[in-house]
Amino acid sequence: MGHHAEAAVASERALRIEPGNAEFTNDLGWSLLQAGRLAEAETMLQRAVELDSSNEIARNNLKLCRDRLAK
């Protein structure tokens, strides 16, 4: 809990190995969202949805991020 920076680094490493992996992209977006880095999170979560539009978790995370950005 609260290790968002470390989680983001781990997701970035994973994405260097598998750059087209929607789950890793979503994980990075979620870590950025939790760290309050909303603009970066939105970019990653949008990419995750583009990579796998059937990924309901990524779609929900993107909606949550956009809701927070709108506030």
Buried (B, 14 or more C-beta within 10 A) or exposed (E): EEEBEEBBEBBBEBBEEEEEBBBBBBBBBBBBBBBEBBEBBBBBBBBBBEBBEEBEBBBEBBEBBBEEEEE
